[in-house]
Amino acid sequence: MKEIDYKKILNSIAGWIQNEPDELILESDEDLVNMATKIVMYIHPQNQNEIFLHLCALNFLNASIKTECYKNKLSYDFIKSNAAKLITITDEIKDTSISYYYNKDEYCLYIKLVTIVFSFHHVPMTSEILKASFSHPIEWPGVRLQKIAKKLFLYAVNSIEKEIDIQNIVNSNMEIDKLNTDVVNEYTKSVDIDTISSENISSIVPTAYETKELSEESKTRLKQDITYIIHSGFISGYQNRYGDNLKPPTNVYHRMTA
């Protein structure tokens, strides 16, 4: 596997953001959008480089969906739920250079790869996201990667295309079907909070607890988190209709958890 210099990439990112105006993602970029979508759908990351490729593809799709030409062609559910799936994939790879954290106050999932931090707001609350909320906090460094999403995605493709037959995947006859909330239901798990113990908590928050039984305080927090799953469903629906900048209706959430 070719070693990618992520510190060098971070320096390039800083230069791109400082020296160039915001990128424009146009209707003529349809081939790139198709490529990014198929990478997310059909490549299961096996190592650090492929995680980077996935993150760049998701970041590019996240920027594309905010444009007039792609807002009705892409799905926030597809983008955000696949970002959440990278939590489990990161655990499988066991690479300490990759970490994740979900900030419930900001409704944001952060995935850090060496020195680069990708962020995804309003990710539906699932067991993976719940687990990430117990991870070591990651602070957003203030670098808006969506401003250079196309350039960063092309950089990732050019860096990794010798390891993965990306063009063969893109040119395949596999059709992109509906990208909707079904992808969320595919991996969302139901949990009986009142019966949680150290034996079954591992399916939700592995290694988060060392005691035999959860404390009442921990159960209360988890109950609030599961309530937020319901709240998150409302957010997901509104988001697909009104866009990614929607502020969650916190008054509704507060009434639900009161």
Secondary structure as a PSIPRED ss2 file (coil, helix, strand):
# PSIPRED VFORMAT (PSIPRED V4.0)

   1 M C   1.000  0.000  0.000
   2 K C   1.000  0.000  0.000
   3 E C   1.000  0.000  0.000
   4 I C   1.000  0.000  0.000
   5 D C   1.000  0.000  0.000
   6 Y H   0.000  1.000  0.000
   7 K H   0.000  1.000  0.000
   8 K H   0.000  1.000  0.000
   9 I H   0.000  1.000  0.000
  10 L H   0.000  1.000  0.000
  11 N H   0.000  1.000  0.000
  12 S H   0.000  1.000  0.000
  13 I H   0.000  1.000  0.000
  14 A H   0.000  1.000  0.000
  15 G H   0.000  1.000  0.000
  16 W H   0.000  1.000  0.000
  17 I H   0.000  1.000  0.000
  18 Q H   0.000  1.000  0.000
  19 N H   0.000  1.000  0.000
  20 E C   1.000  0.000  0.000
  21 P C   1.000  0.000  0.000
  22 D C   1.000  0.000  0.000
  23 E C   1.000  0.000  0.000
  24 L C   1.000  0.000  0.000
  25 I C   1.000  0.000  0.000
  26 L C   1.000  0.000  0.000
  27 E H   0.000  1.000  0.000
  28 S H   0.000  1.000  0.000
  29 D H   0.000  1.000  0.000
  30 E H   0.000  1.000  0.000
  31 D H   0.000  1.000  0.000
  32 L H   0.000  1.000  0.000
  33 V H   0.000  1.000  0.000
  34 N H   0.000  1.000  0.000
  35 M H   0.000  1.000  0.000
  36 A H   0.000  1.000  0.000
  37 T H   0.000  1.000  0.000
  38 K H   0.000  1.000  0.000
  39 I H   0.000  1.000  0.000
  40 V H   0.000  1.000  0.000
  41 M H   0.000  1.000  0.000
  42 Y H   0.000  1.000  0.000
  43 I C   1.000  0.000  0.000
  44 H C   1.000  0.000  0.000
  45 P C   1.000  0.000  0.000
  46 Q C   1.000  0.000  0.000
  47 N C   1.000  0.000  0.000
  48 Q H   0.000  1.000  0.000
  49 N H   0.000  1.000  0.000
  50 E H   0.000  1.000  0.000
  51 I H   0.000  1.000  0.000
  52 F H   0.000  1.000  0.000
  53 L H   0.000  1.000  0.000
  54 H H   0.000  1.000  0.000
  55 L H   0.000  1.000  0.000
  56 C H   0.000  1.000  0.000
  57 A H   0.000  1.000  0.000
  58 L H   0.000  1.000  0.000
  59 N H   0.000  1.000  0.000
  60 F H   0.000  1.000  0.000
  61 L H   0.000  1.000  0.000
  62 N H   0.000  1.000  0.000
  63 A H   0.000  1.000  0.000
  64 S H   0.000  1.000  0.000
  65 I C   1.000  0.000  0.000
  66 K C   1.000  0.000  0.000
  67 T C   1.000  0.000  0.000
  68 E C   1.000  0.000  0.000
  69 C C   1.000  0.000  0.000
  70 Y C   1.000  0.000  0.000
  71 K C   1.000  0.000  0.000
  72 N C   1.000  0.000  0.000
  73 K C   1.000  0.000  0.000
  74 L C   1.000  0.000  0.000
  75 S C   1.000  0.000  0.000
  76 Y H   0.000  1.000  0.000
  77 D H   0.000  1.000  0.000
  78 F H   0.000  1.000  0.000
  79 I H   0.000  1.000  0.000
  80 K H   0.000  1.000  0.000
  81 S H   0.000  1.000  0.000
  82 N H   0.000  1.000  0.000
  83 A H   0.000  1.000  0.000
  84 A H   0.000  1.000  0.000
  85 K H   0.000  1.000  0.000
  86 L H   0.000  1.000  0.000
  87 I H   0.000  1.000  0.000
  88 T H   0.000  1.000  0.000
  89 I H   0.000  1.000  0.000
  90 T H   0.000  1.000  0.000
  91 D H   0.000  1.000  0.000
  92 E H   0.000  1.000  0.000
  93 I H   0.000  1.000  0.000
  94 K C   1.000  0.000  0.000
  95 D C   1.000  0.000  0.000
  96 T C   1.000  0.000  0.000
  97 S C   1.000  0.000  0.000
  98 I E   0.000  0.000  1.000
  99 S E   0.000  0.000  1.000
 100 Y E   0.000  0.000  1.000
 101 Y E   0.000  0.000  1.000
 102 Y E   0.000  0.000  1.000
 103 N E   0.000  0.000  1.000
 104 K C   1.000  0.000  0.000
 105 D C   1.000  0.000  0.000
 106 E C   1.000  0.000  0.000
 107 Y C   1.000  0.000  0.000
 108 C E   0.000  0.000  1.000
 109 L E   0.000  0.000  1.000
 110 Y E   0.000  0.000  1.000
 111 I E   0.000  0.000  1.000
 112 K E   0.000  0.000  1.000
 113 L E   0.000  0.000  1.000
 114 V C   1.000  0.000  0.000
 115 T C   1.000  0.000  0.000
 116 I E   0.000  0.000  1.000
 117 V E   0.000  0.000  1.000
 118 F E   0.000  0.000  1.000
 119 S E   0.000  0.000  1.000
 120 F E   0.000  0.000  1.000
 121 H E   0.000  0.000  1.000
 122 H C   1.000  0.000  0.000
 123 V C   1.000  0.000  0.000
 124 P C   1.000  0.000  0.000
 125 M C   1.000  0.000  0.000
 126 T C   1.000  0.000  0.000
 127 S H   0.000  1.000  0.000
 128 E H   0.000  1.000  0.000
 129 I H   0.000  1.000  0.000
 130 L H   0.000  1.000  0.000
 131 K H   0.000  1.000  0.000
 132 A H   0.000  1.000  0.000
 133 S C   1.000  0.000  0.000
 134 F C   1.000  0.000  0.000
 135 S C   1.000  0.000  0.000
 136 H C   1.000  0.000  0.000
 137 P C   1.000  0.000  0.000
 138 I C   1.000  0.000  0.000
 139 E C   1.000  0.000  0.000
 140 W C   1.000  0.000  0.000
 141 P C   1.000  0.000  0.000
 142 G C   1.000  0.000  0.000
 143 V C   1.000  0.000  0.000
 144 R C   1.000  0.000  0.000
 145 L H   0.000  1.000  0.000
 146 Q H   0.000  1.000  0.000
 147 K H   0.000  1.000  0.000
 148 I H   0.000  1.000  0.000
 149 A H   0.000  1.000  0.000
 150 K H   0.000  1.000  0.000
 151 K H   0.000  1.000  0.000
 152 L H   0.000  1.000  0.000
 153 F H   0.000  1.000  0.000
 154 L H   0.000  1.000  0.000
 155 Y H   0.000  1.000  0.000
 156 A H   0.000  1.000  0.000
 157 V H   0.000  1.000  0.000
 158 N H   0.000  1.000  0.000
 159 S H   0.000  1.000  0.000
 160 I H   0.000  1.000  0.000
 161 E C   1.000  0.000  0.000
 162 K C   1.000  0.000  0.000
 163 E C   1.000  0.000  0.000
 164 I C   1.000  0.000  0.000
 165 D C   1.000  0.000  0.000
 166 I H   0.000  1.000  0.000
 167 Q H   0.000  1.000  0.000
 168 N H   0.000  1.000  0.000
 169 I H   0.000  1.000  0.000
 170 V H   0.000  1.000  0.000
 171 N C   1.000  0.000  0.000
 172 S C   1.000  0.000  0.000
 173 N C   1.000  0.000  0.000
 174 M C   1.000  0.000  0.000
 175 E C   1.000  0.000  0.000
 176 I C   1.000  0.000  0.000
 177 D C   1.000  0.000  0.000
 178 K C   1.000  0.000  0.000
 179 L C   1.000  0.000  0.000
 180 N C   1.000  0.000  0.000
 181 T C   1.000  0.000  0.000
 182 D H   0.000  1.000  0.000
 183 V H   0.000  1.000  0.000
 184 V H   0.000  1.000  0.000
 185 N H   0.000  1.000  0.000
 186 E C   1.000  0.000  0.000
 187 Y C   1.000  0.000  0.000
 188 T C   1.000  0.000  0.000
 189 K C   1.000  0.000  0.000
 190 S C   1.000  0.000  0.000
 191 V C   1.000  0.000  0.000
 192 D C   1.000  0.000  0.000
 193 I H   0.000  1.000  0.000
 194 D H   0.000  1.000  0.000
 195 T H   0.000  1.000  0.000
 196 I C   1.000  0.000  0.000
 197 S E   0.000  0.000  1.000
 198 S C   1.000  0.000  0.000
 199 E C   1.000  0.000  0.000
 200 N C   1.000  0.000  0.000
 201 I H   0.000  1.000  0.000
 202 S H   0.000  1.000  0.000
 203 S H   0.000  1.000  0.000
 204 I C   1.000  0.000  0.000
 205 V C   1.000  0.000  0.000
 206 P C   1.000  0.000  0.000
 207 T C   1.000  0.000  0.000
 208 A C   1.000  0.000  0.000
 209 Y C   1.000  0.000  0.000
 210 E C   1.000  0.000  0.000
 211 T C   1.000  0.000  0.000
 212 K C   1.000  0.000  0.000
 213 E E   0.000  0.000  1.000
 214 L C   1.000  0.000  0.000
 215 S C   1.000  0.000  0.000
 216 E H   0.000  1.000  0.000
 217 E H   0.000  1.000  0.000
 218 S H   0.000  1.000  0.000
 219 K H   0.000  1.000  0.000
 220 T H   0.000  1.000  0.000
 221 R H   0.000  1.000  0.000
 222 L H   0.000  1.000  0.000
 223 K H   0.000  1.000  0.000
 224 Q H   0.000  1.000  0.000
 225 D H   0.000  1.000  0.000
 226 I H   0.000  1.000  0.000
 227 T H   0.000  1.000  0.000
 228 Y H   0.000  1.000  0.000
 229 I H   0.000  1.000  0.000
 230 I H   0.000  1.000  0.000
 231 H H   0.000  1.000  0.000
 232 S H   0.000  1.000  0.000
 233 G H   0.000  1.000  0.000
 234 F H   0.000  1.000  0.000
 235 I H   0.000  1.000  0.000
 236 S H   0.000  1.000  0.000
 237 G H   0.000  1.000  0.000
 238 Y H   0.000  1.000  0.000
 239 Q H   0.000  1.000  0.000
 240 N H   0.000  1.000  0.000
 241 R H   0.000  1.000  0.000
 242 Y H   0.000  1.000  0.000
 243 G C   1.000  0.000  0.000
 244 D C   1.000  0.000  0.000
 245 N C   1.000  0.000  0.000
 246 L C   1.000  0.000  0.000
 247 K C   1.000  0.000  0.000
 248 P C   1.000  0.000  0.000
 249 P C   1.000  0.000  0.000
 250 T H   0.000  1.000  0.000
 251 N H   0.000  1.000  0.000
 252 V H   0.000  1.000  0.000
 253 Y H   0.000  1.000  0.000
 254 H H   0.000  1.000  0.000
 255 R H   0.000  1.000  0.000
 256 M H   0.000  1.000  0.000
 257 T H   0.000  1.000  0.000
 258 A C   1.000  0.000  0.000
